[in-house]
Amino acid sequence: MSKPKSLDELFAGRHFDREVIILCVRWFLRYKFSLRDMVQMMTERGLSLAHATILR
């Protein structure tokens, strides 16, 4: 069994801040938004991303 990764290792090399990624995942899972809805919400908050970015 492999050793659990630290938060720094999990988010290493990501384009967006850890907080933004966690927020998108939380909203996507909790409120059943579509990926395109998430893109629109992030655009309203000043972030430019594609729905495929959240999917990854």
C-alpha distance matrix in Angstrom:
0.0 3.8 6.7 9.1 12.1 15.5 18.4 20.1 17.4 17.3 21.1 21.8 24.3 25.4 29.1 29.6 28.9 25.9 28.4 29.9 26.7 25.7 29.3 29.4 26.2 27.5 30.9 29.7 27.6 30.1 33.4 32.6 34.3 34.4 33.0 36.6 37.4 34.7 36.2 39.6 38.5 36.9 40.1 42.2 40.2 40.8 37.7 38.1 35.2 34.8 33.2 30.8 29.5 28.5 27.0 24.6
3.8 0.0 3.8 6.4 8.8 12.3 15.3 16.6 13.8 14.0 17.7 18.2 20.8 22.1 25.8 26.4 25.8 22.9 25.6 27.2 24.1 23.3 27.0 27.2 24.3 25.8 29.3 28.2 26.5 29.1 32.3 31.6 32.9 33.0 31.3 34.8 35.7 32.7 34.0 37.5 36.3 34.4 37.5 39.7 37.6 38.0 34.8 35.2 32.5 32.4 31.1 28.7 27.1 26.2 25.1 22.4
6.7 3.8 0.0 3.9 6.4 9.3 12.7 14.1 11.7 12.5 16.1 16.6 19.7 21.0 24.8 25.1 23.9 20.9 23.6 25.6 22.8 21.8 25.6 26.3 23.5 24.7 28.3 27.8 26.1 28.4 31.8 31.5 32.7 33.1 31.3 34.8 35.4 32.2 33.5 36.9 35.4 33.4 36.6 38.5 36.1 36.6 33.6 34.4 32.0 32.3 31.2 29.0 27.0 26.0 25.5 22.8
9.1 6.4 3.9 0.0 3.8 6.6 9.5 11.6 9.8 9.8 13.4 14.6 17.9 18.6 22.3 22.2 20.8 17.6 20.0 22.1 19.4 18.1 21.8 22.7 20.0 21.0 24.7 24.3 22.7 24.8 28.2 28.1 29.3 29.9 28.2 31.6 32.0 28.8 30.3 33.5 31.9 30.0 33.2 35.0 32.6 33.3 30.4 31.4 29.1 29.5 28.4 26.5 24.4 23.1 22.7 20.3
12.1 8.8 6.4 3.8 0.0 3.8 6.6 8.0 6.0 6.4 10.0 10.9 14.3 15.2 18.9 18.9 17.6 14.6 17.4 19.5 16.9 16.1 19.9 20.8 18.5 19.9 23.4 23.2 22.1 24.4 27.5 27.5 28.2 28.6 26.6 29.8 30.3 26.9 28.0 31.3 29.8 27.5 30.6 32.5 30.0 30.4 27.5 28.5 26.3 27.0 26.2 24.4 21.9 20.9 21.0 18.3
15.5 12.3 9.3 6.6 3.8 0.0 3.8 5.4 5.3 6.4 8.9 10.0 13.7 14.5 17.9 17.4 15.5 12.5 15.1 17.7 15.7 14.8 18.4 19.9 18.1 19.1 22.7 23.0 22.2 24.0 27.1 27.6 28.1 28.8 26.8 29.8 29.9 26.4 27.4 30.5 28.6 26.2 29.4 31.0 28.2 28.6 26.0 27.4 25.7 26.9 26.4 24.9 22.0 21.0 21.8 19.2
18.4 15.3 12.7 9.5 6.6 3.8 0.0 3.8 5.4 5.0 6.3 8.4 12.0 11.9 15.0 14.1 11.9 8.8 11.3 13.9 12.1 11.3 14.9 16.4 15.1 16.1 19.5 20.0 19.6 21.3 24.3 24.9 25.1 25.9 23.8 26.7 26.7 23.0 24.1 27.0 25.0 22.6 25.7 27.3 24.4 24.9 22.4 24.0 22.4 23.9 23.5 22.4 19.3 18.1 19.3 17.1
20.1 16.6 14.1 11.6 8.0 5.4 3.8 0.0 3.8 5.5 5.4 5.9 9.6 10.4 13.4 13.1 11.1 8.9 12.1 14.5 13.1 13.2 16.6 18.0 17.2 18.6 21.7 22.2 22.3 24.2 26.8 27.3 27.1 27.6 25.1 27.6 27.9 24.2 24.7 27.6 25.9 23.0 25.8 27.6 24.6 24.5 21.9 23.4 22.1 23.8 24.0 22.7 19.3 18.9 20.3 17.7
17.4 13.8 11.7 9.8 6.0 5.3 5.4 3.8 0.0 3.8 5.5 5.1 8.8 10.2 13.8 14.3 13.1 11.1 14.6 16.3 14.2 14.6 18.2 19.0 17.7 19.6 22.8 22.7 22.6 24.9 27.6 27.6 27.5 27.6 25.0 27.7 28.4 24.8 25.2 28.5 27.2 24.4 27.1 29.2 26.5 26.3 23.4 24.3 22.4 23.7 23.7 21.8 18.8 18.6 19.4 16.3
17.3 14.0 12.5 9.8 6.4 6.4 5.0 5.5 3.8 0.0 3.8 5.8 8.8 8.9 12.6 12.6 11.8 9.3 12.6 13.9 11.2 11.6 15.3 15.7 14.1 16.2 19.3 19.0 18.9 21.4 24.0 23.9 23.9 24.0 21.5 24.4 25.0 21.5 22.2 25.5 24.2 21.7 24.6 26.7 24.2 24.4 21.3 22.1 20.0 20.9 20.5 18.8 15.9 15.3 16.0 13.1
21.1 17.7 16.1 13.4 10.0 8.9 6.3 5.4 5.5 3.8 0.0 3.8 6.3 5.7 9.1 9.0 8.2 6.4 10.1 11.1 9.0 10.2 13.6 14.0 13.4 15.6 18.3 18.2 18.9 21.2 23.4 23.4 22.8 22.9 20.1 22.6 23.3 19.6 19.8 23.1 21.8 18.9 21.6 23.8 21.2 21.0 17.9 18.9 17.1 18.5 18.7 17.3 13.9 13.7 15.1 12.4
21.8 18.2 16.6 14.6 10.9 10.0 8.4 5.9 5.1 5.8 3.8 0.0 3.8 5.6 9.0 10.2 9.9 9.2 13.0 13.9 12.2 13.8 17.0 17.3 16.9 19.3 21.9 21.7 22.5 24.9 27.0 26.9 26.1 25.8 22.7 25.0 26.0 22.4 22.1 25.4 24.4 21.2 23.4 25.9 23.2 22.5 19.4 20.0 18.4 19.9 20.6 18.8 15.5 16.0 17.4 14.2
24.3 20.8 19.7 17.9 14.3 13.7 12.0 9.6 8.8 8.8 6.3 3.8 0.0 3.8 6.5 9.0 10.0 10.6 14.2 14.1 12.6 15.1 17.8 17.5 17.6 20.5 22.5 22.0 23.3 25.9 27.5 27.1 25.9 25.1 21.8 23.6 25.0 21.6 20.7 24.0 23.5 20.2 21.9 24.7 22.4 21.1 17.8 17.8 16.2 17.7 18.8 16.8 13.6 15.0 16.4 13.1
25.4 22.1 21.0 18.6 15.2 14.5 11.9 10.4 10.2 8.9 5.7 5.6 3.8 0.0 3.8 5.7 7.4 8.1 11.5 10.7 9.1 12.1 14.5 13.9 14.3 17.3 19.0 18.5 20.1 22.7 24.1 23.7 22.3 21.6 18.3 20.1 21.3 17.8 17.0 20.3 19.7 16.5 18.3 21.1 18.9 17.8 14.5 14.6 12.8 14.4 15.5 13.9 10.4 11.5 13.4 10.6
29.1 25.8 24.8 22.3 18.9 17.9 15.0 13.4 13.8 12.6 9.1 9.0 6.5 3.8 0.0 3.8 6.9 9.2 11.7 10.2 9.6 13.1 14.6 13.8 15.2 18.1 19.1 18.8 21.0 23.3 24.2 23.9 21.9 21.1 17.6 18.8 20.0 16.7 15.1 18.2 17.9 14.3 15.6 18.5 16.4 14.8 11.4 11.4 10.2 12.4 14.3 13.3 9.6 11.4 13.9 11.7
29.6 26.4 25.1 22.2 18.9 17.4 14.1 13.1 14.3 12.6 9.0 10.2 9.0 5.7 3.8 0.0 3.8 6.5 8.2 6.5 6.7 10.1 11.2 10.9 12.7 15.2 16.1 16.4 18.7 20.6 21.4 21.6 19.7 19.4 16.2 17.4 18.0 14.4 13.4 16.1 15.2 11.6 13.5 15.9 13.4 12.4 9.3 10.3 9.6 12.4 13.8 13.7 9.9 10.5 13.6 12.3
28.9 25.8 23.9 20.8 17.6 15.5 11.9 11.1 13.1 11.8 8.2 9.9 10.0 7.4 6.9 3.8 0.0 3.8 5.4 5.4 6.6 8.8 10.1 11.1 12.8 14.4 15.9 16.9 18.8 20.2 21.5 22.2 20.6 21.1 18.3 19.7 19.6 15.9 15.6 18.0 16.3 12.9 15.2 16.9 13.9 13.5 11.1 13.1 12.8 15.7 16.7 16.8 13.1 12.8 16.0 14.6
25.9 22.9 20.9 17.6 14.6 12.5 8.8 8.9 11.1 9.3 6.4 9.2 10.6 8.1 9.2 6.5 3.8 0.0 3.8 5.5 5.2 6.2 8.6 10.1 10.7 12.1 14.4 15.4 16.6 18.0 19.9 20.8 19.8 20.5 18.1 20.2 19.9 16.1 16.6 19.2 17.1 14.3 17.2 18.7 15.7 16.1 13.7 15.7 14.9 17.1 17.4 17.3 13.7 12.7 15.4 14.0
28.4 25.6 23.6 20.0 17.4 15.1 11.3 12.1 14.6 12.6 10.1 13.0 14.2 11.5 11.7 8.2 5.4 3.8 0.0 3.8 5.5 5.2 6.0 8.6 10.0 10.4 12.2 14.1 15.4 16.1 17.8 19.2 18.2 19.5 17.6 19.4 18.4 14.7 15.6 17.6 15.0 12.5 15.7 16.5 13.4 14.5 12.8 15.5 15.1 17.5 17.6 18.3 15.0 13.3 16.3 15.8
29.9 27.2 25.6 22.1 19.5 17.7 13.9 14.5 16.3 13.9 11.1 13.9 14.1 10.7 10.2 6.5 5.4 5.5 3.8 0.0 3.8 5.5 5.1 6.2 8.7 9.9 10.7 12.1 14.3 15.3 16.3 17.3 15.7 16.6 14.4 15.9 15.1 11.3 11.9 14.0 11.7 9.0 12.2 13.4 10.6 11.5 9.4 11.9 11.4 13.9 14.1 15.2 11.9 10.3 13.8 13.7
26.7 24.1 22.8 19.4 16.9 15.7 12.1 13.1 14.2 11.2 9.0 12.2 12.6 9.1 9.6 6.7 6.6 5.2 5.5 3.8 0.0 3.8 5.4 5.3 6.2 8.6 10.1 10.6 12.3 14.1 15.5 15.9 14.8 15.3 12.9 15.1 14.9 11.2 12.0 14.8 13.1 10.7 14.0 15.7 13.5 14.3 11.6 13.1 11.5 13.1 12.7 13.1 9.9 7.9 10.8 10.5
25.7 23.3 21.8 18.1 16.1 14.8 11.3 13.2 14.6 11.6 10.2 13.8 15.1 12.1 13.1 10.1 8.8 6.2 5.2 5.5 3.8 0.0 3.8 5.5 5.2 6.0 8.6 9.8 10.6 11.9 14.0 15.0 14.6 15.9 14.3 16.9 16.0 12.4 14.2 16.6 14.3 12.6 16.2 17.3 15.0 16.6 14.4 16.3 14.9 16.3 15.3 15.9 13.1 10.5 12.8 12.8
29.3 27.0 25.6 21.8 19.9 18.4 14.9 16.6 18.2 15.3 13.6 17.0 17.8 14.5 14.6 11.2 10.1 8.6 6.0 5.1 5.4 3.8 0.0 3.8 5.5 5.1 6.2 8.5 10.0 10.4 11.8 13.3 12.5 14.3 13.1 15.1 13.6 10.1 12.2 14.0 11.1 10.0 13.8 14.2 12.1 14.3 12.7 15.0 14.1 15.7 14.7 16.2 13.7 10.8 13.6 14.5
29.4 27.2 26.3 22.7 20.8 19.9 16.4 18.0 19.0 15.7 14.0 17.3 17.5 13.9 13.8 10.9 11.1 10.1 8.6 6.2 5.3 5.5 3.8 0.0 3.8 5.5 5.3 6.0 8.6 9.9 10.6 11.2 9.7 10.9 9.4 11.6 10.5 6.9 9.1 11.4 9.3 8.3 12.1 13.2 11.9 13.8 11.6 13.1 11.5 12.5 11.0 12.6 10.6 7.4 10.2 11.7
26.2 24.3 23.5 20.0 18.5 18.1 15.1 17.2 17.7 14.1 13.4 16.9 17.6 14.3 15.2 12.7 12.8 10.7 10.0 8.7 6.2 5.2 5.5 3.8 0.0 3.8 5.5 5.0 6.1 8.4 10.1 10.2 10.1 11.3 10.1 13.2 12.5 9.4 11.9 14.5 12.7 12.0 15.6 16.9 15.7 17.5 15.1 16.3 14.1 14.4 12.3 13.1 11.5 7.9 9.4 10.7
27.5 25.8 24.7 21.0 19.9 19.1 16.1 18.6 19.6 16.2 15.6 19.3 20.5 17.3 18.1 15.2 14.4 12.1 10.4 9.9 8.6 6.0 5.1 5.5 3.8 0.0 3.8 5.5 5.4 5.9 8.3 9.8 10.3 12.6 12.4 15.2 13.5 10.8 13.9 15.7 13.2 13.2 17.0 17.4 16.1 18.6 16.8 18.6 16.9 17.5 15.4 16.7 15.1 11.5 13.1 14.5
30.9 29.3 28.3 24.7 23.4 22.7 19.5 21.7 22.8 19.3 18.3 21.9 22.5 19.0 19.1 16.1 15.9 14.4 12.2 10.7 10.1 8.6 6.2 5.3 5.5 3.8 0.0 3.8 5.5 5.2 5.6 7.4 7.1 10.0 10.3 12.6 10.3 8.1 11.6 12.8 10.2 11.1 14.7 14.8 14.1 16.9 15.6 17.2 15.8 16.2 14.0 16.1 15.0 11.4 13.1 15.3
29.7 28.2 27.8 24.3 23.2 23.0 20.0 22.2 22.7 19.0 18.2 21.7 22.0 18.5 18.8 16.4 16.9 15.4 14.1 12.1 10.6 9.8 8.5 6.0 5.0 5.5 3.8 0.0 3.8 5.8 5.9 5.4 5.2 7.1 7.5 10.5 9.1 7.2 10.7 12.5 11.0 11.9 15.2 16.0 15.9 18.2 16.3 17.1 15.0 14.5 11.7 13.4 13.0 9.3 10.1 12.8
27.6 26.5 26.1 22.7 22.1 22.2 19.6 22.3 22.6 18.9 18.9 22.5 23.3 20.1 21.0 18.7 18.8 16.6 15.4 14.3 12.3 10.6 10.0 8.6 6.1 5.4 5.5 3.8 0.0 3.8 5.9 5.6 7.6 9.8 10.7 13.9 12.6 11.0 14.5 16.3 14.7 15.5 18.9 19.6 19.2 21.7 19.7 20.7 18.4 17.9 14.9 16.0 15.7 11.9 12.0 14.3
30.1 29.1 28.4 24.8 24.4 24.0 21.3 24.2 24.9 21.4 21.2 24.9 25.9 22.7 23.3 20.6 20.2 18.0 16.1 15.3 14.1 11.9 10.4 9.9 8.4 5.9 5.2 5.8 3.8 0.0 3.8 5.9 8.2 11.4 12.9 15.5 13.4 12.1 15.9 16.9 14.7 16.1 19.5 19.5 19.1 22.0 20.7 22.1 20.4 20.2 17.4 19.1 18.6 14.8 15.4 17.8
33.4 32.3 31.8 28.2 27.5 27.1 24.3 26.8 27.6 24.0 23.4 27.0 27.5 24.1 24.2 21.4 21.5 19.9 17.8 16.3 15.5 14.0 11.8 10.6 10.1 8.3 5.6 5.9 5.9 3.8 0.0 3.8 5.6 9.2 11.5 13.4 10.8 10.5 14.3 14.6 12.7 14.9 17.9 17.6 17.9 20.9 19.9 21.1 19.6 19.2 16.4 18.7 18.6 15.0 15.7 18.6
32.6 31.6 31.5 28.1 27.5 27.6 24.9 27.3 27.6 23.9 23.4 26.9 27.1 23.7 23.9 21.6 22.2 20.8 19.2 17.3 15.9 15.0 13.3 11.2 10.2 9.8 7.4 5.4 5.6 5.9 3.8 0.0 3.8 6.5 9.2 11.5 9.7 9.9 13.5 14.3 13.4 15.4 18.2 18.5 19.2 21.8 20.3 20.8 18.8 17.7 14.4 16.4 17.1 13.5 13.5 16.7
34.3 32.9 32.7 29.3 28.2 28.1 25.1 27.1 27.5 23.9 22.8 26.1 25.9 22.3 21.9 19.7 20.6 19.8 18.2 15.7 14.8 14.6 12.5 9.7 10.1 10.3 7.1 5.2 7.6 8.2 5.6 3.8 0.0 3.8 6.5 8.0 5.9 6.5 10.0 10.6 10.0 12.3 14.6 15.1 16.2 18.6 17.2 17.5 15.7 14.6 11.6 14.2 14.9 11.6 12.2 15.7
34.4 33.0 33.1 29.9 28.6 28.8 25.9 27.6 27.6 24.0 22.9 25.8 25.1 21.6 21.1 19.4 21.1 20.5 19.5 16.6 15.3 15.9 14.3 10.9 11.3 12.6 10.0 7.1 9.8 11.4 9.2 6.5 3.8 0.0 3.8 5.3 5.1 6.4 8.8 10.0 10.7 12.5 14.3 15.6 17.0 18.8 16.9 16.4 14.1 12.3 8.9 11.5 12.9 10.2 10.2 14.0
33.0 31.3 31.3 28.2 26.6 26.8 23.8 25.1 25.0 21.5 20.1 22.7 21.8 18.3 17.6 16.2 18.3 18.1 17.6 14.4 12.9 14.3 13.1 9.4 10.1 12.4 10.3 7.5 10.7 12.9 11.5 9.2 6.5 3.8 0.0 3.8 5.4 5.0 6.4 8.8 9.9 10.6 12.3 14.4 15.5 16.6 14.2 13.4 10.7 8.7 5.3 7.9 9.2 6.8 7.2 10.8
36.6 34.8 34.8 31.6 29.8 29.8 26.7 27.6 27.7 24.4 22.6 25.0 23.6 20.1 18.8 17.4 19.7 20.2 19.4 15.9 15.1 16.9 15.1 11.6 13.2 15.2 12.6 10.5 13.9 15.5 13.4 11.5 8.0 5.3 3.8 0.0 3.8 5.3 5.0 6.3 8.7 9.9 10.5 12.5 14.4 15.3 13.4 12.1 10.0 8.0 5.6 9.1 10.6 9.3 10.2 13.6
37.4 35.7 35.4 32.0 30.3 29.9 26.7 27.9 28.4 25.0 23.3 26.0 25.0 21.3 20.0 18.0 19.6 19.9 18.4 15.1 14.9 16.0 13.6 10.5 12.5 13.5 10.3 9.1 12.6 13.4 10.8 9.7 5.9 5.1 5.4 3.8 0.0 3.8 5.4 5.1 6.2 8.7 9.8 10.8 12.7 14.5 13.3 13.0 11.7 10.7 8.7 12.2 12.9 10.8 12.3 15.7
34.7 32.7 32.2 28.8 26.9 26.4 23.0 24.2 24.8 21.5 19.6 22.4 21.6 17.8 16.7 14.4 15.9 16.1 14.7 11.3 11.2 12.4 10.1 6.9 9.4 10.8 8.1 7.2 11.0 12.1 10.5 9.9 6.5 6.4 5.0 5.3 3.8 0.0 3.8 5.4 5.1 6.1 8.5 9.9 10.7 12.5 10.7 11.0 9.5 9.4 7.6 10.8 10.5 8.1 10.4 13.3
36.2 34.0 33.5 30.3 28.0 27.4 24.1 24.7 25.2 22.2 19.8 22.1 20.7 17.0 15.1 13.4 15.6 16.6 15.6 11.9 12.0 14.2 12.2 9.1 11.9 13.9 11.6 10.7 14.5 15.9 14.3 13.5 10.0 8.8 6.4 5.0 5.4 3.8 0.0 3.8 5.5 5.2 6.0 8.6 9.8 10.5 8.4 7.7 6.4 6.4 5.9 9.5 9.1 8.1 10.7 13.2
39.6 37.5 36.9 33.5 31.3 30.5 27.0 27.6 28.5 25.5 23.1 25.4 24.0 20.3 18.2 16.1 18.0 19.2 17.6 14.0 14.8 16.6 14.0 11.4 14.5 15.7 12.8 12.5 16.3 16.9 14.6 14.3 10.6 10.0 8.8 6.3 5.1 5.4 3.8 0.0 3.8 5.5 5.0 6.3 8.8 10.0 9.3 9.0 9.1 9.4 9.3 13.0 12.8 11.8 14.3 17.0
38.5 36.3 35.4 31.9 29.8 28.6 25.0 25.9 27.2 24.2 21.8 24.4 23.5 19.7 17.9 15.2 16.3 17.1 15.0 11.7 13.1 14.3 11.1 9.3 12.7 13.2 10.2 11.0 14.7 14.7 12.7 13.4 10.0 10.7 9.9 8.7 6.2 5.1 5.5 3.8 0.0 3.8 5.4 5.2 6.6 9.0 8.8 10.1 10.4 11.6 11.2 14.7 13.8 12.1 15.0 17.5
36.9 34.4 33.4 30.0 27.5 26.2 22.6 23.0 24.4 21.7 18.9 21.2 20.2 16.5 14.3 11.6 12.9 14.3 12.5 9.0 10.7 12.6 10.0 8.3 12.0 13.2 11.1 11.9 15.5 16.1 14.9 15.4 12.3 12.5 10.6 9.9 8.7 6.1 5.2 5.5 3.8 0.0 3.8 5.3 5.0 6.4 5.3 7.0 7.7 9.9 10.4 13.4 11.7 10.5 14.0 15.7
40.1 37.5 36.6 33.2 30.6 29.4 25.7 25.8 27.1 24.6 21.6 23.4 21.9 18.3 15.6 13.5 15.2 17.2 15.7 12.2 14.0 16.2 13.8 12.1 15.6 17.0 14.7 15.2 18.9 19.5 17.9 18.2 14.6 14.3 12.3 10.5 9.8 8.5 6.0 5.0 5.4 3.8 0.0 3.8 5.2 5.1 4.9 5.6 7.5 9.8 11.2 14.3 13.0 12.8 16.1 17.8
42.2 39.7 38.5 35.0 32.5 31.0 27.3 27.6 29.2 26.7 23.8 25.9 24.7 21.1 18.5 15.9 16.9 18.7 16.5 13.4 15.7 17.3 14.2 13.2 16.9 17.4 14.8 16.0 19.6 19.5 17.6 18.5 15.1 15.6 14.4 12.5 10.8 9.9 8.6 6.3 5.2 5.3 3.8 0.0 3.8 5.5 7.4 9.1 11.3 13.4 14.4 17.7 16.4 15.6 18.9 20.8
40.2 37.6 36.1 32.6 30.0 28.2 24.4 24.6 26.5 24.2 21.2 23.2 22.4 18.9 16.4 13.4 13.9 15.7 13.4 10.6 13.5 15.0 12.1 11.9 15.7 16.1 14.1 15.9 19.2 19.1 17.9 19.2 16.2 17.0 15.5 14.4 12.7 10.7 9.8 8.8 6.6 5.0 5.2 3.8 0.0 3.8 5.9 8.9 11.2 14.1 15.2 18.1 16.0 15.2 18.8 20.2
40.8 38.0 36.6 33.3 30.4 28.6 24.9 24.5 26.3 24.4 21.0 22.5 21.1 17.8 14.8 12.4 13.5 16.1 14.5 11.5 14.3 16.6 14.3 13.8 17.5 18.6 16.9 18.2 21.7 22.0 20.9 21.8 18.6 18.8 16.6 15.3 14.5 12.5 10.5 10.0 9.0 6.4 5.1 5.5 3.8 0.0 3.8 6.6 9.8 13.1 15.1 17.7 15.5 15.5 19.1 20.1
37.7 34.8 33.6 30.4 27.5 26.0 22.4 21.9 23.4 21.3 17.9 19.4 17.8 14.5 11.4 9.3 11.1 13.7 12.8 9.4 11.6 14.4 12.7 11.6 15.1 16.8 15.6 16.3 19.7 20.7 19.9 20.3 17.2 16.9 14.2 13.4 13.3 10.7 8.4 9.3 8.8 5.3 4.9 7.4 5.9 3.8 0.0 3.8 6.4 9.9 12.1 14.2 11.8 12.1 15.8 16.5
38.1 35.2 34.4 31.4 28.5 27.4 24.0 23.4 24.3 22.1 18.9 20.0 17.8 14.6 11.4 10.3 13.1 15.7 15.5 11.9 13.1 16.3 15.0 13.1 16.3 18.6 17.2 17.1 20.7 22.1 21.1 20.8 17.5 16.4 13.4 12.1 13.0 11.0 7.7 9.0 10.1 7.0 5.6 9.1 8.9 6.6 3.8 0.0 3.8 7.2 10.1 12.0 10.1 11.4 14.6 15.4
35.2 32.5 32.0 29.1 26.3 25.7 22.4 22.1 22.4 20.0 17.1 18.4 16.2 12.8 10.2 9.6 12.8 14.9 15.1 11.4 11.5 14.9 14.1 11.5 14.1 16.9 15.8 15.0 18.4 20.4 19.6 18.8 15.7 14.1 10.7 10.0 11.7 9.5 6.4 9.1 10.4 7.7 7.5 11.3 11.2 9.8 6.4 3.8 0.0 3.8 6.8 8.3 6.5 8.1 11.0 11.8
34.8 32.4 32.3 29.5 27.0 26.9 23.9 23.8 23.7 20.9 18.5 19.9 17.7 14.4 12.4 12.4 15.7 17.1 17.5 13.9 13.1 16.3 15.7 12.5 14.4 17.5 16.2 14.5 17.9 20.2 19.2 17.7 14.6 12.3 8.7 8.0 10.7 9.4 6.4 9.4 11.6 9.9 9.8 13.4 14.1 13.1 9.9 7.2 3.8 0.0 3.8 5.3 5.3 7.2 9.1 10.4
33.2 31.1 31.2 28.4 26.2 26.4 23.5 24.0 23.7 20.5 18.7 20.6 18.8 15.5 14.3 13.8 16.7 17.4 17.6 14.1 12.7 15.3 14.7 11.0 12.3 15.4 14.0 11.7 14.9 17.4 16.4 14.4 11.6 8.9 5.3 5.6 8.7 7.6 5.9 9.3 11.2 10.4 11.2 14.4 15.2 15.1 12.1 10.1 6.8 3.8 0.0 3.8 5.3 5.5 6.4 9.0
30.8 28.7 29.0 26.5 24.4 24.9 22.4 22.7 21.8 18.8 17.3 18.8 16.8 13.9 13.3 13.7 16.8 17.3 18.3 15.2 13.1 15.9 16.2 12.6 13.1 16.7 16.1 13.4 16.0 19.1 18.7 16.4 14.2 11.5 7.9 9.1 12.2 10.8 9.5 13.0 14.7 13.4 14.3 17.7 18.1 17.7 14.2 12.0 8.3 5.3 3.8 0.0 3.8 5.4 4.9 6.3
29.5 27.1 27.0 24.4 21.9 22.0 19.3 19.3 18.8 15.9 13.9 15.5 13.6 10.4 9.6 9.9 13.1 13.7 15.0 11.9 9.9 13.1 13.7 10.6 11.5 15.1 15.0 13.0 15.7 18.6 18.6 17.1 14.9 12.9 9.2 10.6 12.9 10.5 9.1 12.8 13.8 11.7 13.0 16.4 16.0 15.5 11.8 10.1 6.5 5.3 5.3 3.8 0.0 3.8 5.4 5.4
28.5 26.2 26.0 23.1 20.9 21.0 18.1 18.9 18.6 15.3 13.7 16.0 15.0 11.5 11.4 10.5 12.8 12.7 13.3 10.3 7.9 10.5 10.8 7.4 7.9 11.5 11.4 9.3 11.9 14.8 15.0 13.5 11.6 10.2 6.8 9.3 10.8 8.1 8.1 11.8 12.1 10.5 12.8 15.6 15.2 15.5 12.1 11.4 8.1 7.2 5.5 5.4 3.8 0.0 3.8 5.4
27.0 25.1 25.5 22.7 21.0 21.8 19.3 20.3 19.4 16.0 15.1 17.4 16.4 13.4 13.9 13.6 16.0 15.4 16.3 13.8 10.8 12.8 13.6 10.2 9.4 13.1 13.1 10.1 12.0 15.4 15.7 13.5 12.2 10.2 7.2 10.2 12.3 10.4 10.7 14.3 15.0 14.0 16.1 18.9 18.8 19.1 15.8 14.6 11.0 9.1 6.4 4.9 5.4 3.8 0.0 3.8
24.6 22.4 22.8 20.3 18.3 19.2 17.1 17.7 16.3 13.1 12.4 14.2 13.1 10.6 11.7 12.3 14.6 14.0 15.8 13.7 10.5 12.8 14.5 11.7 10.7 14.5 15.3 12.8 14.3 17.8 18.6 16.7 15.7 14.0 10.8 13.6 15.7 13.3 13.2 17.0 17.5 15.7 17.8 20.8 20.2 20.1 16.5 15.4 11.8 10.4 9.0 6.3 5.4 5.4 3.8 0.0
